[in-house]
Structures are given as C-alpha cells and as structure tokens.
C-alpha cells in the first residue's frame, strides 16, 4: 500500500502542467486604512491570488515542482471610493538543484501603487491591450519574476518574459498613472524593464546565471568549487559598478542576496574571500554590517 501511494505521489510530481507557472501568495495589509468593512480587501486579496496562480503566463510547460514560489504584499496607505494607493513588495525564490533550499531571487519595493477596483470585478489579462492599472501592475511583475527565474537557469533565458514586461509598460503609459514613464522617477517600472533588457547592465544577468547554475546548483556535489564560482560571479559586478555605481539592479541584487551571501561564506569549506569582501564593501556599502559577519 505504501509503495502504491509513493508511486502515485511521485507520478503527480512529474506531471507537466501548462500555464499556472506560479505558486504565489498575495497579502493585503490595510492596517493604515480607516475602513470598518474589511470584506473588499479580503475579496481583492483572494481575486489577485487566483488571478496570478490560475493564469497561463507563457507557452512553456512546467513540472509541478518547478512552479515559481513568489509573494506580493500590498501595504495600503489610502482607500477611498474604489481607489487604492500604497506600496507593493514583490519577492520570489527558486529551488536549488538537489536540495530543499529556496534561494531568494527578487526583493523589490514599488512605492508608486495606485489603482481602482470594484468588489468582485473580474480580472483578465490581455497581452495586446490595456485593461486596468491593477492588471498591468500584477502582470508586469509576474513577467519580471519569470524572467529573473529563467535567467538563473539559462543565460539570458528571460528575454521573452522581459519583452512582455516591456509591452505592458508601453501599453500602460497611456493611462497616465504614476510608475510607467521614464521622467517620473529613476527607480520605477519603466526603468526596471529598461535596465533588465539593456546591454549596459548585462553583468547583472550574467551574474544571475553564474551565481546560481555554476554556484548554488553545485553546492551539494562540490561545495568548495561552488563557493569559488560564486565568488567569481560576484566579482563580475565590479564592471557594472564602475560604469553605473548607482544602478538599480545592483541594489536589487543585494537586497535579495546579502543575507544569503553571509550564510554561504560563514560555514562549510573555507575559501579565499578577501578580494570579494573588499568588493562587496565597495559596491554594496549599505550592507557593511552583514559583510563584517563573514570571517
């Protein structure tokens, strides 16, 4: 009986599913909003979670265990007559080969969140048209998540997803809502999409691949070699820093990776970390307390 159940669940885990590429959580924090009826927030939270997880975002087929784990936390600062304002924290992880460890890939805060929503309003994504700012916001970050995940598995594997994110930017600029135009900020959705696709910031995508595929994915088989490869990947960021010391992608990388880097090099086989340590202090000074923990 046990063997039969094991075979059944093993078979389930190996079934490919079309679409439904994400395993997403969506949380709405309305503590700052003076609203006695919380029902609309619960309905929106439920609707967005279903929208993300049930939508087919690509023509790729995924094994069930390959679904991308991610989370969205919407912190509302204002709600009035169906208009919502606040910030959105987006995070994603990917499972490292031959392990049960999930490595953080993305940790990004969007401060320009504004949209309208009527309770029970249907949510549909159309690649060729602008439906609403809410749908554009969520769809944009879904494709950013998928692009970064694909980049960590294959060099420039996220090209098609970043192109789709750019199409969403182009369509959404007509709305006049904050966050989609280049002259509104130096750290918004326009610039996130633009820098991900720009050759000027190519080292970020190279490091994503080398850090994960040549580093973390090798950790269970050859931790010493894996650590050396991770150091080499980190050193590649110096060229990007020398060209663009305030690059958004540099900050985005360390916002997700700082704690992981500390954990990686605080345990296991010892490697020469001096050069990498000096570089980290140079290019990511905001994380000096973390870098000091690496002995």
Residue pairs with C-beta under 8 A, 6 or more apart in sequence:
12 64
13 63
13 64
13 65
14 63
14 64
15 63
15 64
16 61
16 62
16 63
17 61
17 62
17 63
17 64
18 56
18 59
18 61
18 62
19 55
19 56
19 57
19 58
20 53
20 54
20 55
20 56
20 62
20 67
21 56
21 57
21 58
21 60
21 62
21 67
21 68
21 146
22 52
22 53
22 57
22 67
22 68
22 70
22 142
22 145
22 146
23 53
23 67
23 68
23 69
23 70
24 49
24 52
24 53
24 69
24 70
24 71
24 72
25 49
25 70
25 71
25 72
26 45
26 48
26 49
26 52
26 71
26 72
26 74
27 45
27 71
27 72
27 73
27 74
28 41
28 42
28 44
28 45
28 74
28 76
29 73
29 74
29 75
29 76
30 38
30 41
30 76
30 79
32 75
32 76
32 77
33 41
33 76
33 77
33 78
33 79
35 41
35 79
39 119
40 119
41 76
43 119
43 120
44 84
44 117
44 119
47 120
47 121
47 123
48 72
48 123
48 138
51 123
51 125
51 135
51 138
52 72
52 138
52 142
55 125
55 142
57 142
57 143
57 146
58 146
58 160
58 161
65 95
68 92
68 93
68 94
68 145
68 146
68 149
69 92
69 93
69 94
69 95
69 102
70 90
70 91
70 92
70 93
70 106
70 145
71 89
71 90
71 91
71 92
72 88
72 89
72 90
72 138
72 141
73 88
73 89
74 84
74 86
74 87
74 88
74 113
75 86
75 87
75 88
75 89
76 84
76 85
76 86
77 85
77 86
77 87
78 84
78 85
78 86
79 85
82 116
82 117
82 118
83 114
83 115
83 116
84 113
84 114
84 115
84 116
84 117
85 113
85 114
86 113
87 109
87 110
87 111
87 113
88 109
88 110
88 113
88 137
88 141
89 107
89 108
89 109
89 110
90 106
90 107
90 108
90 109
90 110
90 141
90 144
90 145
91 104
91 106
91 107
91 108
91 256
92 104
92 105
92 106
92 145
92 148
92 149
93 102
93 103
93 104
93 105
94 102
94 103
94 105
94 149
94 152
94 153
94 212
95 101
95 102
95 103
96 102
96 103
96 212
96 216
96 217
96 219
96 220
97 216
97 217
97 220
98 217
98 220
98 221
99 219
99 220
101 216
103 212
103 216
103 260
104 256
104 257
104 260
105 145
105 148
105 149
105 152
105 208
105 256
106 144
106 145
106 148
106 252
106 256
107 252
107 255
107 256
108 141
108 144
108 192
108 252
108 255
110 137
110 141
110 179
110 188
110 189
112 178
112 179
112 184
112 185
112 188
112 189
113 137
113 179
114 133
114 177
114 178
114 179
115 132
115 133
115 134
115 137
115 177
116 132
116 133
116 134
117 132
117 134
123 134
123 135
124 131
124 135
125 131
125 135
125 139
127 164
127 167
129 171
130 136
130 171
130 172
130 174
130 175
133 172
133 175
133 177
136 168
136 171
136 172
136 175
136 180
137 179
137 189
139 168
140 165
140 168
140 169
140 172
140 189
140 193
143 161
143 162
143 164
143 165
143 168
144 161
144 162
144 165
144 192
144 193
144 196
146 158
146 161
147 158
147 159
147 160
147 161
147 162
147 165
147 196
148 158
148 208
149 158
150 157
150 158
150 161
151 157
151 158
151 205
151 208
151 209
152 208
152 209
152 211
152 212
152 213
153 209
153 212
153 213
154 209
154 213
155 205
155 206
155 209
156 205
156 209
157 209
158 196
158 205
162 193
162 196
162 197
163 197
165 193
165 196
166 193
166 194
166 197
169 180
169 189
169 190
169 193
172 180
172 189
173 180
173 181
178 184
178 188
179 185
179 188
179 189
179 190
180 188
180 189
180 190
181 188
181 190
182 190
182 191
182 194
184 190
185 191
186 248
187 248
191 248
192 248
195 201
195 204
195 247
195 248
195 249
196 204
196 205
196 249
200 243
200 244
201 240
201 244
201 247
201 249
203 236
203 237
203 239
203 240
204 237
204 240
204 247
204 249
204 250
204 253
206 233
206 236
207 233
207 234
207 236
207 237
207 253
210 229
210 232
210 233
210 236
211 229
211 230
211 233
211 234
211 257
214 226
214 229
214 233
215 226
215 227
215 229
215 230
215 233
216 226
216 230
217 226
218 225
218 226
218 229
219 226
223 268
223 269
224 269
224 271
227 264
227 265
227 268
227 269
227 271
228 271
230 261
230 264
231 271
231 273
231 275
231 276
234 261
234 276
234 279
234 280
235 275
235 276
235 279
237 250
237 253
237 279
237 283
238 279
238 282
238 283
240 247
240 249
240 250
241 247
241 250
241 282
241 283
244 250
245 283
250 283
250 284
251 284
251 286
254 284
254 286
254 287
258 284
258 287
258 290
259 290
261 280
261 290
261 294
262 290
262 291
262 293
262 294
265 271
265 273
265 294
266 293
266 294
266 295
273 294
277 291
277 294
280 287
280 291
281 288
281 291
284 291
